[in-house]
């Protein structure tokens, strides 16, 4: 009976199902990528600094999550409660000690300094946690649930929901609080913002601190279903550049949509073509966007 | 009369390019003072130095007895000096209301006390446009918003840089009507203008700045009838 089922139809149905399954997985990953990108966009939008170390902040956050989870037995999903304030302080310190001094320097120097920070963080991670990958042993969000023919990992689903919720909270912060509005004002016109009584130094430090602290949440969520190794930061960094280029500046909704586009593209390439093709597809999008729409799909002028 | 702002022998410029040479001016409490002069004379440079956006080479700037020549802009603003720069310098991607809120950043109590309603009474068009992005306003509306934003914190001194620049004559009239209303409330105003006619008629006193130096000083009326001003500025 089973053997007599018409094969072509079933394999066609199988392809459709696989595509949809990959779209679901990609959408969930895309939401986490969007959260990472929000941090990058906050820093780039306000002080015009491309932070090449951004992905390595994600990597460091993942290790902190690993520590919090394995040393203190804190539930992985709850680790951002500890890692967020810690990375916020880390970001503020990084700003005052390193970034602030380069503000009036040439672009090349700013790139060199953040690339330097990137390799520094990677070396620290190698020293502290060794080169072998680390993963957490247990999280409450394990297992899967099934909707129709599709299987959804509980951990990824939770991560996506948390990511979108955090992005929403951040847009509320930027639009409805004095400090949030000060960040937007400084990114619109720095001199005019100082004329309003806004200290640019503190606003920059705040934006850098928050942009960094966001990676604590992303890192915590990623650890519920991924392992971490010292070299994986670059991948997140480049992914978030790509998503930011696609979205353009000053649009949180655009970041979510772009994150999902990149997540789906990556997932489809990996699932339907070749696992090694995922970066290729992502960078193709990156290059196409820079070529055809340098301000991004949703960015302001 | 009580001195509010005193600039003494200010030398200043951009980088190594000197613009102002030994400039001294004084603004008393409740006074409207105009600085007129041709393009490139250093009028904006003077205001930028007072506001803290630029720091001069030498000289003193005092605001109500306090030395402010080396303070950064945000600290000067917190002392009660509001500077409306040339072209308004609004926050284009923020709404009209948000721009006004930013104006009260260092004096948030005023928002609770309902200053926005007072502002909307004076500039009704801003109330209609409250939810629009500042970048969507017309030139005249932008200038109104810039002036209004400079007022929200209830400054002791407001400095206006070319409020009539690039506006059609009827809009210039309407801007100056609003400025007169502010003057009648006793606000101290330091005004930089190329529109000499309006500036001299509106102000109590004026300075003429040419090539980075003050060349004349006097009451608005006296300056308006002087031969030098008539010939070079009013085209009479």
Contacts between the chains, C-beta under 8 A, distances in Angstrom:
chain1	res1	chain2	res2	distance
A	178	B	105	6.8
A	178	B	108	7.0
A	181	B	94	7.2
A	181	B	98	6.1
A	181	B	101	6.6
A	181	B	102	6.4
A	182	B	102	7.7
A	182	B	105	6.7
A	184	B	91	7.2
A	184	B	93	7.0
A	184	B	94	6.1
A	184	B	98	8.0
A	185	B	91	5.1
A	185	B	94	6.6
A	185	B	102	5.2
A	188	B	91	4.1
A	188	B	92	6.0
A	188	B	93	5.4
A	188	B	94	6.5
A	189	B	89	5.6
A	189	B	90	7.7
A	189	B	91	6.0
A	189	B	92	7.8
A	191	B	53	5.8
A	191	B	73	7.2
A	191	B	85	7.4
A	191	B	89	6.7
A	192	B	85	7.1
A	192	B	89	4.0
A	192	B	90	7.3
A	192	B	91	6.6
A	193	B	91	7.7
A	193	B	102	7.5
A	194	B	52	7.6
A	194	B	53	7.1
A	194	B	72	6.9
A	194	B	73	3.8
A	194	B	74	4.7
A	194	B	77	7.4
A	195	B	51	6.4
A	195	B	53	7.3
A	195	B	73	5.6
A	195	B	74	7.8
A	195	B	77	5.8
A	195	B	82	7.8
A	195	B	83	5.3
A	195	B	85	6.9
A	195	B	89	7.4
A	196	B	74	7.7
A	196	B	77	6.5
A	196	B	102	4.7
A	196	B	103	6.2
A	196	B	105	4.5
A	196	B	106	7.2
A	196	B	149	7.9
A	197	B	74	5.0
A	197	B	77	4.1
A	197	B	78	5.0
A	197	B	105	4.9
A	197	B	106	3.2
A	197	B	107	8.0
A	197	B	153	7.5
A	198	B	74	5.7
A	198	B	102	7.8
A	198	B	105	5.9
A	199	B	72	7.8
A	199	B	74	4.9
A	200	B	74	7.3
A	250	B	93	5.9
A	300	B	93	5.8
